[in-house]
């Protein structure tokens, strides 16, 4: 019995050694080749004909056309007091929308009313007229909202006229009387035309913009900011001392301004006709800058 047990142990030990030897041989000789073949990098041979079209010149950047104004404007604290949407009634508040002095159709909007509610939606017709349905009563307009899905389509690259207000005085809506809504006016913006984006102290800095139809005079304001994308700015000209020029450029070196190295600057231009009426202005961007002064 003991002899059989010893023979079994000897056989088992020999079998285990054989298995271990085989595993070592496989691990050393076979597995590396399998792994190398599994992750082998295949090089694509060069050919005389490219597999894709080769573009020789960098394509121009596509600029999406959108409305350049705010899609919603409210008086202070309106959103804090907002109670909901006013029901549709038998009364009417009507207004008009013009783009470059022509009727604007298809603009969908609603009005902010009495400091706390939004009206029902209304859409301008072929004459540019919108009619908002409200219950009879006394009203005051505190702002407006445009439908985001519509405004970019009907007002691409347009701005709100510089003199366009968004508020009205109190008025009555009754069976005999319609309420007078906001009269919206939209125009093409005045466009900047700078030669450079970076200047050194002592460089000649000339602000340029494109000519605007029927403009007789341009008024210029310059803003300073410490960070490129900050919305906090400082006006460099007092309102009463803003430069007025008849040409489409302004040399900043002609004015007693202190420009700072490491700071960023934006400028705005307003166009006026021969009677002094505002025609348009440059698009006001709250972030970004027009040029910087290098350190």
Buried (B, 14 or more C-beta within 10 A) or exposed (E): EEEEEEEEEEEEEEEEEEEEEEEEEEEEEEEEEEEEEEEEEEEEEEEEEEEEEEEEEEEEEEEEEBBBBBBBBBBEEBEEEBEEEBEEBEBBBEBBBBBEEEBBBBBBBBBBBBBBBBBBBBBBBEEBBBBBBBEBBEBBBBBBBBBEEBBBEBBEBBBBBBEBEBBBEEBEBEEEEBBBBBBBBBBBBBBBEEEEEEBEEEBEBBBBBEEBEEBBBBBBBBBBBEEEEEEEBEEBBEEEEBBEBEEBEBEBEEEEEEBEEEBBBBBBBBBBBEEEEBBBBBBBEEEEBBBBBEE
